[in-house]
Amino acid sequence: MRLSKNQIAHLAMTIVKELMEDQKLIVEDVHRLIEDVEKIITEEFLKEDEIEEEAKKLLHEHLDKIRRSNIEYNELFKMVKRELAKKKGVVL
């Protein structure tokens, strides 16, 4: 699921706000923390995008085999994506 910049900003603000309200976080510069959280969320989405592109490339290289073996492309894509994420230490 892709989020817009506004949605990411809202998510970051909500995360920081909740942590501060629960007194799990004491911050001097709230705006900077929100920006940092936005950056982290964005970076994680970019990692997922890279994994998806790598999975598509791998599957494309073996498309003929996939077609001959009647394997469902979407299921195989999910499986390859999960494996790539696991190897790279990325949580999806």
DRENZA-531834 format. One record per residue: residue number from 1; residue in one letter; x, y, z of N, C-alpha, C in turn. Coordinates in nm, 3 decimals. Layout:
<pts>
+-----+------+---------+---------+---------+---------+---------+---------+---------+---------+---------+
:  nr : rest :     npx :     npy :     npz :    capx :    capy :    capz :     cpx :     cpy :     cpz :
+-----+------+---------+---------+---------+---------+---------+---------+---------+---------+---------+
: NUM :    A :       X :       Y :       Z :       X :       Y :       Z :       X :       Y :       Z :
...
+-----+------+---------+---------+---------+---------+---------+---------+---------+---------+---------+
</pts>
This chain:
<pts>
+-----+------+---------+---------+---------+---------+---------+---------+---------+---------+---------+
:  nr : rest :     npx :     npy :     npz :    capx :    capy :    capz :     cpx :     cpy :     cpz :
+-----+------+---------+---------+---------+---------+---------+---------+---------+---------+---------+
:   1 :    M :   0.084 :  -0.118 :   0.000 :   0.000 :   0.000 :   0.000 :   0.088 :   0.123 :   0.000 :
:   2 :    R :   0.062 :   0.211 :  -0.090 :   0.140 :   0.333 :  -0.101 :   0.066 :   0.448 :  -0.036 :
:   3 :    L :   0.141 :   0.531 :   0.031 :   0.084 :   0.648 :   0.097 :   0.138 :   0.774 :   0.034 :
:   4 :    S :   0.056 :   0.878 :   0.032 :   0.101 :   1.008 :  -0.018 :   0.189 :   1.074 :   0.088 :
:   5 :    K :   0.257 :   1.181 :   0.049 :   0.340 :   1.255 :   0.145 :   0.256 :   1.305 :   0.261 :
:   6 :    N :   0.135 :   1.351 :   0.232 :   0.047 :   1.398 :   0.339 :   0.008 :   1.286 :   0.434 :
:   7 :    Q :  -0.019 :   1.168 :   0.379 :  -0.054 :   1.055 :   0.463 :   0.065 :   1.011 :   0.550 :
:   8 :    I :   0.184 :   1.014 :   0.493 :   0.304 :   0.979 :   0.569 :   0.326 :   1.081 :   0.680 :
:   9 :    A :   0.308 :   1.209 :   0.650 :   0.323 :   1.315 :   0.750 :   0.223 :   1.295 :   0.863 :
:  10 :    H :   0.100 :   1.264 :   0.827 :  -0.004 :   1.242 :   0.928 :   0.030 :   1.120 :   1.014 :
:  11 :    L :   0.075 :   1.014 :   0.951 :   0.113 :   0.893 :   1.023 :   0.227 :   0.922 :   1.120 :
:  12 :    A :   0.328 :   0.993 :   1.075 :   0.443 :   1.027 :   1.160 :   0.397 :   1.111 :   1.279 :
:  13 :    M :   0.313 :   1.209 :   1.253 :   0.264 :   1.295 :   1.359 :   0.183 :   1.213 :   1.461 :
:  14 :    T :   0.102 :   1.122 :   1.413 :   0.020 :   1.038 :   1.501 :   0.108 :   0.949 :   1.588 :
:  15 :    I :   0.209 :   0.890 :   1.528 :   0.301 :   0.803 :   1.602 :   0.368 :   0.881 :   1.715 :
:  16 :    V :   0.424 :   0.995 :   1.681 :   0.495 :   1.077 :   1.780 :   0.398 :   1.124 :   1.888 :
:  17 :    K :   0.282 :   1.170 :   1.848 :   0.182 :   1.220 :   1.943 :   0.142 :   1.110 :   2.042 :
:  18 :    E :   0.113 :   0.990 :   1.990 :   0.073 :   0.879 :   2.076 :   0.183 :   0.841 :   2.175 :
:  19 :    L :   0.305 :   0.836 :   2.128 :   0.416 :   0.801 :   2.216 :   0.438 :   0.907 :   2.324 :
:  20 :    M :   0.420 :   1.031 :   2.287 :   0.435 :   1.138 :   2.386 :   0.320 :   1.137 :   2.487 :
:  21 :    E :   0.198 :   1.114 :   2.441 :   0.083 :   1.108 :   2.531 :   0.095 :   0.992 :   2.628 :
:  22 :    D :   0.152 :   0.881 :   2.582 :   0.171 :   0.764 :   2.668 :   0.296 :   0.777 :   2.754 :
:  23 :    Q :   0.361 :   0.891 :   2.743 :   0.484 :   0.921 :   2.818 :   0.593 :   0.818 :   2.792 :
:  24 :    K :   0.596 :   0.769 :   2.670 :   0.701 :   0.676 :   2.629 :   0.813 :   0.751 :   2.558 :
:  25 :    L :   0.792 :   0.882 :   2.544 :   0.885 :   0.962 :   2.467 :   0.886 :   1.104 :   2.523 :
:  26 :    I :   1.004 :   1.154 :   2.550 :   1.021 :   1.293 :   2.591 :   1.111 :   1.356 :   2.487 :
:  27 :    V :   1.061 :   1.463 :   2.425 :   1.130 :   1.521 :   2.310 :   1.146 :   1.670 :   2.327 :
:  28 :    E :   1.263 :   1.720 :   2.288 :   1.285 :   1.865 :   2.289 :   1.235 :   1.929 :   2.161 :
:  29 :    D :   1.259 :   1.864 :   2.049 :   1.221 :   1.921 :   1.920 :   1.123 :   1.826 :   1.849 :
:  30 :    V :   0.995 :   1.844 :   1.877 :   0.892 :   1.756 :   1.823 :   0.889 :   1.760 :   1.671 :
:  31 :    H :   0.902 :   1.878 :   1.613 :   0.895 :   1.891 :   1.468 :   1.008 :   1.815 :   1.399 :
:  32 :    R :   1.125 :   1.821 :   1.458 :   1.237 :   1.746 :   1.399 :   1.214 :   1.596 :   1.409 :
:  33 :    L :   1.161 :   1.552 :   1.523 :   1.133 :   1.409 :   1.539 :   1.029 :   1.363 :   1.436 :
:  34 :    I :   0.926 :   1.443 :   1.417 :   0.824 :   1.408 :   1.318 :   0.887 :   1.398 :   1.179 :
:  35 :    E :   0.974 :   1.491 :   1.145 :   1.043 :   1.486 :   1.016 :   1.128 :   1.360 :   1.004 :
:  36 :    D :   1.196 :   1.325 :   1.113 :   1.279 :   1.203 :   1.112 :   1.194 :   1.078 :   1.093 :
:  37 :    V :   1.080 :   1.073 :   1.160 :   0.990 :   0.958 :   1.146 :   0.935 :   0.952 :   1.002 :
:  38 :    E :   0.901 :   1.066 :   0.946 :   0.856 :   1.070 :   0.806 :   0.964 :   1.014 :   0.714 :
:  39 :    K :   1.087 :   1.053 :   0.739 :   1.199 :   1.007 :   0.656 :   1.215 :   0.856 :   0.667 :
:  40 :    I :   1.204 :   0.804 :   0.788 :   1.218 :   0.659 :   0.809 :   1.107 :   0.583 :   0.737 :
:  41 :    I :   0.984 :   0.631 :   0.750 :   0.871 :   0.565 :   0.684 :   0.892 :   0.566 :   0.532 :
:  42 :    T :   0.933 :   0.681 :   0.479 :   0.955 :   0.693 :   0.335 :   1.066 :   0.598 :   0.290 :
:  43 :    E :   1.174 :   0.591 :   0.367 :   1.285 :   0.501 :   0.333 :   1.240 :   0.356 :   0.331 :
:  44 :    E :   1.154 :   0.319 :   0.425 :   1.105 :   0.181 :   0.430 :   1.019 :   0.149 :   0.307 :
:  45 :    F :   0.937 :   0.245 :   0.265 :   0.858 :   0.224 :   0.144 :   0.949 :   0.211 :   0.022 :
:  46 :    L :   1.057 :   0.290 :   0.019 :   1.151 :   0.281 :  -0.093 :   1.220 :   0.145 :  -0.096 :
:  47 :    K :   1.253 :   0.092 :   0.022 :   1.313 :  -0.042 :   0.028 :   1.216 :  -0.146 :  -0.028 :
:  48 :    E :   1.089 :  -0.132 :   0.008 :   0.990 :  -0.226 :  -0.043 :   0.977 :  -0.213 :  -0.194 :
:  49 :    D :   0.981 :  -0.090 :  -0.245 :   0.974 :  -0.069 :  -0.390 :   1.091 :  -0.138 :  -0.460 :
:  50 :    E :   1.210 :  -0.126 :  -0.403 :   1.329 :  -0.189 :  -0.461 :   1.315 :  -0.341 :  -0.462 :
:  51 :    I :   1.263 :  -0.396 :  -0.354 :   1.243 :  -0.541 :  -0.345 :   1.141 :  -0.586 :  -0.450 :
:  52 :    E :   1.033 :  -0.509 :  -0.466 :   0.933 :  -0.543 :  -0.566 :   0.992 :  -0.542 :  -0.706 :
:  53 :    E :   1.074 :  -0.443 :  -0.737 :   1.137 :  -0.436 :  -0.869 :   1.231 :  -0.554 :  -0.890 :
:  54 :    E :   1.306 :  -0.590 :  -0.787 :   1.397 :  -0.704 :  -0.798 :   1.319 :  -0.834 :  -0.819 :
:  55 :    A :   1.208 :  -0.849 :  -0.747 :   1.124 :  -0.968 :  -0.763 :   1.067 :  -0.975 :  -0.904 :
:  56 :    K :   1.018 :  -0.863 :  -0.956 :   0.965 :  -0.859 :  -1.092 :   1.071 :  -0.898 :  -1.194 :
:  57 :    K :   1.193 :  -0.846 :  -1.173 :   1.303 :  -0.877 :  -1.264 :   1.335 :  -1.026 :  -1.262 :
:  58 :    L :   1.343 :  -1.082 :  -1.143 :   1.372 :  -1.225 :  -1.131 :   1.263 :  -1.309 :  -1.199 :
:  59 :    L :   1.140 :  -1.274 :  -1.174 :   1.030 :  -1.350 :  -1.235 :   1.027 :  -1.334 :  -1.386 :
:  60 :    H :   1.057 :  -1.215 :  -1.432 :   1.059 :  -1.191 :  -1.577 :   1.165 :  -1.278 :  -1.645 :
:  61 :    E :   1.279 :  -1.296 :  -1.577 :   1.386 :  -1.379 :  -1.633 :   1.342 :  -1.525 :  -1.648 :
:  62 :    H :   1.244 :  -1.567 :  -1.568 :   1.199 :  -1.706 :  -1.570 :   1.053 :  -1.717 :  -1.614 :
:  63 :    L :   1.006 :  -1.621 :  -1.687 :   0.866 :  -1.616 :  -1.726 :   0.822 :  -1.737 :  -1.806 :
:  64 :    D :   0.906 :  -1.784 :  -1.895 :   0.870 :  -1.902 :  -1.976 :   0.849 :  -2.024 :  -1.887 :
:  65 :    K :   0.937 :  -2.047 :  -1.792 :   0.923 :  -2.160 :  -1.699 :   0.795 :  -2.148 :  -1.618 :
:  66 :    I :   0.768 :  -2.026 :  -1.574 :   0.648 :  -2.001 :  -1.492 :   0.523 :  -2.035 :  -1.572 :
:  67 :    R :   0.519 :  -1.990 :  -1.695 :   0.403 :  -2.016 :  -1.781 :   0.384 :  -2.166 :  -1.807 :
:  68 :    R :   0.493 :  -2.235 :  -1.830 :   0.485 :  -2.379 :  -1.859 :   0.441 :  -2.459 :  -1.737 :
:  69 :    S :   0.476 :  -2.413 :  -1.620 :   0.447 :  -2.492 :  -1.500 :   0.313 :  -2.457 :  -1.435 :
:  70 :    N :   0.239 :  -2.367 :  -1.496 :   0.106 :  -2.328 :  -1.446 :   0.110 :  -2.276 :  -1.302 :
:  71 :    I :   0.216 :  -2.211 :  -1.267 :   0.226 :  -2.149 :  -1.134 :   0.162 :  -2.012 :  -1.143 :
:  72 :    E :   0.082 :  -1.981 :  -1.045 :   0.016 :  -1.849 :  -1.041 :   0.121 :  -1.741 :  -1.018 :
:  73 :    Y :   0.130 :  -1.647 :  -1.112 :   0.232 :  -1.541 :  -1.108 :   0.222 :  -1.458 :  -0.980 :
:  74 :    N :   0.102 :  -1.419 :  -0.941 :   0.087 :  -1.333 :  -0.822 :   0.135 :  -1.401 :  -0.695 :
:  75 :    E :   0.104 :  -1.530 :  -0.682 :   0.148 :  -1.603 :  -0.564 :   0.301 :  -1.618 :  -0.563 :
:  76 :    L :   0.355 :  -1.647 :  -0.679 :   0.500 :  -1.660 :  -0.691 :   0.568 :  -1.526 :  -0.662 :
:  77 :    F :   0.509 :  -1.416 :  -0.711 :   0.563 :  -1.282 :  -0.685 :   0.567 :  -1.254 :  -0.535 :
:  78 :    K :   0.458 :  -1.285 :  -0.465 :   0.455 :  -1.263 :  -0.320 :   0.562 :  -1.346 :  -0.249 :
:  79 :    M :   0.578 :  -1.470 :  -0.293 :   0.676 :  -1.558 :  -0.231 :   0.818 :  -1.506 :  -0.253 :
:  80 :    V :   0.848 :  -1.467 :  -0.376 :   0.981 :  -1.415 :  -0.408 :   1.007 :  -1.284 :  -0.331 :
:  81 :    K :   0.907 :  -1.199 :  -0.326 :   0.920 :  -1.073 :  -0.253 :   0.949 :  -1.098 :  -0.105 :
:  82 :    R :   0.876 :  -1.192 :  -0.044 :   0.900 :  -1.225 :   0.097 :   1.042 :  -1.277 :   0.118 :
:  83 :    E :   1.087 :  -1.363 :   0.028 :   1.222 :  -1.420 :   0.041 :   1.329 :  -1.311 :   0.028 :
:  84 :    L :   1.313 :  -1.223 :  -0.071 :   1.408 :  -1.115 :  -0.089 :   1.411 :  -1.023 :   0.034 :
:  85 :    A :   1.294 :  -0.992 :   0.086 :   1.286 :  -0.906 :   0.205 :   1.356 :  -0.974 :   0.323 :
:  86 :    K :   1.334 :  -1.102 :   0.338 :   1.397 :  -1.177 :   0.447 :   1.548 :  -1.173 :   0.435 :
:  87 :    K :   1.600 :  -1.195 :   0.313 :   1.744 :  -1.193 :   0.291 :   1.804 :  -1.055 :   0.318 :
:  88 :    K :   1.727 :  -0.950 :   0.291 :   1.777 :  -0.814 :   0.309 :   1.745 :  -0.759 :   0.447 :
:  89 :    G :   1.675 :  -0.836 :   0.528 :   1.641 :  -0.792 :   0.663 :   1.535 :  -0.683 :   0.665 :
:  90 :    V :   1.447 :  -0.684 :   0.566 :   1.342 :  -0.583 :   0.558 :   1.211 :  -0.647 :   0.602 :
:  91 :    V :   1.140 :  -0.579 :   0.691 :   1.010 :  -0.626 :   0.736 :   0.903 :  -0.564 :   0.648 :
:  92 :    L :   0.822 :  -0.648 :   0.589 :   0.715 :  -0.598 :   0.502 :   0.585 :  -0.583 :   0.580 :
+-----+------+---------+---------+---------+---------+---------+---------+---------+---------+---------+
</pts>
